Amino acid sequence: MHATLISPGVPARLVAVGRTAAILLIWLAATVPMAVLAWVVAPRLMAPGDPLPGLVFWRMMVLGMAWQLALSLIVLKLEGVRLRWPDLRRRLWLTAPVWRASDRPFAGAFLLVPLFVALGFLGDEAATLLFQATPLGERLAQMAPPFAMIEHLITPEARGRWDILGLALVSSLFNYVLGEALLFHGVLLPRMERAWGRWAWLGNGLLFTAYHAHKFWLMPGLLISCLCYALPAQAFRSNWLAVVIHGVEGLVLVAAVLVVILQP
């Protein structure tokens, strides 16, 4: 169990406000660096005439997610969590799914993974289309720089660039395991349950969506998938569900990169 920083006798409402403030502060500490790296640092590092400026953008996003690993460790240390696997496993919900009513293991929860993957993908596609059909969504789509869109890496210059596959693998590691996933679902989701109870999954999905300021033209189209990561993780108190559901996206990414590298 991690140490609590709340003194006895503090009013419950003040405790709730403090917990919410801490959650929002952690969210800001993850979101602001990503936005700065995306829209301030990356454009300044792009060389004129670079045929693949999107790689610079992508590297900055990996750097931002690596910072989220450091941020997660800082938060855990401040909570008093020992950085040992048994303690981390309990704190980060990296345990087998359980049926909350009986607190017994429930491996059947993994059978829901295809449902949540499909719901997240189809929901995001539908929400994005609806949002980009609005004046605001259309305007934001027009503002999105080409270098920030991964599809713009599909160029002849990317053929044979195996370093792009390496970047995709490192990006997937920090995106689906050690960066975003660790911070938002491992560190924040259990904290949110203590602060917000059964509605933590909703708050987590909303904050995870809002975190994507570096993909502003896709918001709020990402909301459905962000909820699909948090809901089963909280319902069965296991972040392995979130890791698997979110990680399917990484498999698609790696396959797409291979197609680009091996293009004729």
C-alpha positions as CSV (number, residue, x, y, z in Angstrom):
1,M,0.0,0.0,0.0
2,H,1.3,3.5,-0.8
3,A,1.5,6.1,1.8
4,T,-1.2,8.7,2.1
5,L,-0.4,12.4,2.2
6,I,-3.8,13.4,3.7
7,S,-3.9,14.1,7.4
8,P,-6.7,12.8,9.6
9,G,-9.5,15.2,10.3
10,V,-9.4,16.9,6.9
11,P,-13.0,17.4,5.6
12,A,-14.1,14.9,2.9
13,R,-15.0,17.6,0.4
14,L,-11.5,19.2,0.8
15,V,-9.9,15.7,0.3
16,A,-12.0,15.2,-2.9
17,V,-10.9,18.6,-4.2
18,G,-7.3,17.9,-3.4
19,R,-7.4,14.6,-5.2
20,T,-9.0,16.1,-8.3
21,A,-6.4,18.9,-8.3
22,A,-3.6,16.4,-8.1
23,I,-5.1,14.4,-11.1
24,L,-5.4,17.6,-13.2
25,L,-1.9,18.6,-12.3
26,I,-0.5,15.3,-13.5
27,W,-2.6,15.6,-16.6
28,L,-1.2,19.0,-17.3
29,A,2.4,17.7,-16.7
30,A,1.8,15.2,-19.5
31,T,-0.2,17.3,-21.9
32,V,1.7,20.6,-22.1
33,P,5.1,19.0,-23.0
34,M,3.5,17.1,-25.8
35,A,1.9,20.2,-27.2
36,V,5.1,22.2,-26.9
37,L,7.2,19.4,-28.6
38,A,4.6,19.1,-31.4
39,W,4.0,22.7,-32.3
40,V,7.1,24.6,-31.1
41,V,10.1,22.2,-31.0
42,A,9.4,19.9,-33.9
43,P,8.9,22.6,-36.6
44,R,12.1,24.3,-35.6
45,L,14.1,21.1,-36.0
46,M,12.8,20.3,-39.5
47,A,15.4,21.0,-42.1
48,P,14.2,22.9,-45.2
49,G,13.5,20.5,-48.1
50,D,13.4,17.4,-45.8
51,P,11.2,14.9,-47.7
52,L,10.1,13.2,-44.5
53,P,9.6,16.0,-41.9
54,G,7.0,13.8,-40.2
55,L,9.8,11.7,-38.8
56,V,11.0,14.7,-36.8
57,F,7.4,15.2,-35.4
58,W,7.2,11.5,-34.6
59,R,10.5,11.5,-32.7
60,M,9.3,14.5,-30.6
61,M,6.1,12.6,-29.8
62,V,8.2,9.6,-28.6
63,L,10.3,12.0,-26.5
64,G,7.1,13.3,-24.9
65,M,5.9,9.8,-24.1
66,A,9.3,9.0,-22.6
67,W,8.8,11.9,-20.3
68,Q,5.5,10.4,-19.3
69,L,7.4,7.3,-18.1
70,A,9.6,9.6,-15.9
71,L,6.5,11.4,-14.7
72,S,4.8,8.2,-13.8
73,L,7.9,7.1,-11.7
74,I,7.9,10.5,-10.0
75,V,4.3,10.3,-9.0
76,L,4.7,6.7,-7.8
77,K,7.7,7.8,-5.7
78,L,5.8,10.7,-4.2
79,E,3.0,8.3,-3.3
80,G,5.5,6.1,-1.5
81,V,5.2,3.1,-3.8
82,R,8.3,1.0,-3.8
83,L,9.5,0.4,-7.4
84,R,9.3,-3.4,-7.0
85,W,7.2,-5.6,-9.2
86,P,4.8,-6.9,-6.5
87,D,4.1,-3.3,-5.4
88,L,3.8,-1.9,-8.9
89,R,1.6,-4.7,-9.9
90,R,-1.0,-3.9,-7.2
91,R,-0.8,-0.2,-7.6
92,L,-1.0,-0.1,-11.4
93,W,-3.7,-2.8,-11.6
94,L,-1.4,-5.0,-13.6
95,T,-3.2,-8.0,-12.2
96,A,-5.6,-10.6,-13.7
97,P,-9.2,-9.3,-14.2
98,V,-11.5,-9.9,-11.3
99,W,-15.3,-10.0,-10.9
100,R,-15.7,-7.1,-8.5
101,A,-18.8,-8.5,-6.8
102,S,-16.9,-11.5,-5.5
103,D,-13.3,-10.3,-6.1
104,R,-12.5,-13.6,-7.8
105,P,-10.4,-13.9,-10.9
106,F,-12.4,-13.6,-14.2
107,A,-10.3,-14.5,-17.2
108,G,-13.5,-14.3,-19.3
109,A,-13.1,-10.5,-19.4
110,F,-10.5,-11.0,-22.2
111,L,-13.3,-12.3,-24.4
112,L,-14.6,-8.7,-24.5
113,V,-11.4,-7.4,-26.0
114,P,-12.5,-7.8,-29.7
115,L,-15.8,-6.0,-28.8
116,F,-14.0,-3.0,-27.3
117,V,-11.5,-2.9,-30.2
118,A,-14.3,-2.8,-32.8
119,L,-16.3,-0.4,-30.8
120,G,-13.4,1.9,-30.3
121,F,-12.4,1.8,-34.0
122,L,-15.9,2.2,-35.5
123,G,-16.9,4.8,-32.8
124,D,-13.8,6.9,-33.5
125,E,-14.3,6.8,-37.3
126,A,-18.0,7.8,-36.9
127,A,-17.3,10.5,-34.4
128,T,-14.4,11.9,-36.4
129,L,-16.5,12.1,-39.6
130,L,-19.3,13.8,-37.8
131,F,-17.0,16.3,-36.1
132,Q,-15.1,17.1,-39.2
133,A,-18.4,17.8,-41.0
134,T,-19.0,20.7,-38.5
135,P,-17.6,24.2,-39.2
136,L,-15.2,23.8,-36.3
137,G,-14.1,20.3,-37.2
138,E,-13.6,21.4,-40.9
139,R,-11.5,24.4,-39.7
140,L,-9.3,22.3,-37.4
141,A,-8.7,19.7,-40.2
142,Q,-7.6,22.5,-42.5
143,M,-5.2,23.8,-39.8
144,A,-3.5,20.4,-39.3
145,P,0.0,20.5,-40.8
146,P,0.8,17.6,-43.3
147,F,3.9,16.6,-41.3
148,A,1.7,15.6,-38.3
149,M,-0.3,13.1,-40.4
150,I,1.3,9.6,-40.5
151,E,-0.2,8.9,-43.9
152,H,2.1,11.6,-45.4
153,L,5.0,9.2,-44.7
154,I,3.8,7.1,-47.6
155,T,6.3,8.5,-50.1
156,P,9.0,7.0,-52.3
157,E,11.6,8.4,-49.9
158,A,10.4,6.1,-47.2
159,R,11.2,3.0,-49.3
160,G,13.9,0.9,-47.6
161,R,14.0,3.1,-44.6
162,W,14.2,0.5,-41.9
163,D,14.9,3.1,-39.3
164,I,11.3,4.0,-39.6
165,L,10.3,0.6,-38.4
166,G,12.7,1.0,-35.4
167,L,11.0,4.3,-34.6
168,A,7.5,2.7,-34.9
169,L,8.6,-0.1,-32.5
170,V,10.0,2.4,-29.9
171,S,6.9,4.6,-30.3
172,S,4.7,1.6,-29.7
173,L,6.6,0.6,-26.6
174,F,6.1,4.1,-25.1
175,N,2.6,4.5,-26.4
176,Y,1.0,1.2,-25.4
177,V,3.1,0.1,-22.4
178,L,5.6,2.5,-20.8
179,G,4.3,6.0,-21.6
180,E,0.7,6.9,-22.2
181,A,-0.6,3.6,-21.1
182,L,1.4,3.6,-17.9
183,L,0.5,7.1,-16.9
184,F,-3.2,7.4,-17.9
185,H,-4.3,3.9,-17.1
186,G,-1.8,2.6,-14.6
187,V,-1.1,5.7,-12.5
188,L,-4.2,7.9,-13.1
189,L,-7.1,5.5,-13.4
190,P,-6.7,4.0,-9.9
191,R,-6.2,7.5,-8.5
192,M,-9.4,8.6,-10.3
193,E,-11.4,5.7,-8.8
194,R,-10.4,6.9,-5.3
195,A,-11.4,10.4,-6.2
196,W,-14.4,9.9,-8.4
197,G,-15.6,6.4,-7.7
198,R,-17.4,4.4,-10.4
199,W,-17.3,7.2,-12.9
200,A,-13.5,7.2,-13.0
201,W,-13.5,5.5,-16.4
202,L,-15.5,8.4,-17.8
203,G,-13.2,11.1,-16.4
204,N,-10.2,9.1,-17.6
205,G,-11.5,8.9,-21.1
206,L,-12.3,12.6,-21.2
207,L,-8.8,13.6,-19.9
208,F,-7.1,11.1,-22.2
209,T,-9.0,12.6,-25.2
210,A,-8.1,16.1,-24.1
211,Y,-4.5,15.2,-23.7
212,H,-4.2,14.7,-27.5
213,A,-3.6,18.4,-28.1
214,H,-0.9,17.2,-30.5
215,K,-3.7,15.7,-32.6
216,F,-6.3,18.5,-32.2
217,W,-7.9,18.0,-35.6
218,L,-9.0,14.5,-34.5
219,M,-10.7,15.6,-31.3
220,P,-13.3,14.7,-30.1
221,G,-13.2,11.8,-32.5
222,L,-10.8,10.0,-30.1
223,L,-13.3,9.9,-27.2
224,I,-14.9,6.6,-28.0
225,S,-11.7,4.6,-28.1
226,C,-10.3,6.4,-25.0
227,L,-13.4,5.3,-23.1
228,C,-13.0,1.8,-24.5
229,Y,-9.6,1.6,-22.8
230,A,-10.7,2.8,-19.4
231,L,-14.1,1.2,-19.0
232,P,-13.1,-2.5,-19.0
233,A,-9.9,-1.7,-17.1
234,Q,-11.9,-0.2,-14.2
235,A,-14.8,-2.6,-14.4
236,F,-12.5,-5.6,-14.0
237,R,-9.7,-3.8,-12.1
238,S,-7.1,-4.9,-14.6
239,N,-5.0,-2.7,-16.9
240,W,-4.0,-5.6,-19.0
241,L,-7.3,-5.2,-20.7
242,A,-6.4,-1.5,-21.6
243,V,-2.9,-2.6,-22.7
244,V,-4.3,-5.2,-25.1
245,I,-7.2,-3.1,-26.5
246,H,-4.9,-0.1,-27.0
247,G,-2.0,-2.2,-28.2
248,V,-4.0,-3.6,-31.2
249,E,-3.5,-0.2,-32.7
250,G,0.3,-0.7,-32.5
251,L,0.1,-3.9,-34.5
252,V,-1.8,-2.1,-37.3
253,L,0.9,0.7,-37.1
254,V,3.8,-1.7,-37.5
255,A,2.1,-3.5,-40.4
256,A,1.5,-0.2,-42.2
257,V,5.1,0.9,-41.7
258,L,6.3,-2.4,-43.2
259,V,4.1,-1.9,-46.2
260,V,5.6,1.6,-46.7
261,I,9.2,0.4,-46.3
262,L,8.7,-2.5,-48.7
263,Q,6.7,-0.5,-51.3
264,P,7.8,-1.3,-54.9
